[in-house]
Structure formats: C-alpha cells, structure tokens
Amino acid sequence: MDGEKRKGAKPVPDQLEDVLNEMQMLALRQIEGFGWQLRFIRKPLFQEPVAVVFSAEGNKIGILEEDGRINMEPDIKVRE
C-alpha cells in the first residue's frame, strides 16, 4: 500500500534555497519561463534531495540535476 509519506511536509518547501543549490535555482528560473514548474522535492534517506519538474502540459517530467541540467529521462516513479 502506497500511503502518504510526507507526514505534513509540503511537496515544495517555502525556502527553496534550503534545498536547491545556486545552479539548480538558476536553471529553475530559466525553465519557469517556458512553463515548467517544480512539482515536488524527493528526500530519500541518506541521499541528496531530488527536484522533480513538470512541463506546462504535465506530459513531460524531468529531474533538476545538481549542476543545473535537466534530466529528461529520469529513473523515477510518480504517483498519480
């Protein structure tokens, strides 16, 4: 059973600077101009947070890598 795992945490924190580095913030601001948006941030145990972005249409998904690149072929499963 896939239950809610956030335990009250927001999918996108108010203070992105606490989670994303400078390169990721710059890339996010650029892709937002094309309609992309940060949908959620995954925080796996003992690993770096994973920023997940979606296209404006919602039909494409990407991972905002630490160097600011957008990984358009992520190995990630998203719940509906």
Summary of the structure (lengths in Angstrom):
residues: 80
radius of gyration: 12.5
end to end distance: 13.9
largest distance: 37.4
contacts: 165
relative contact order: 0.18
helix: 18%
strand: 21%
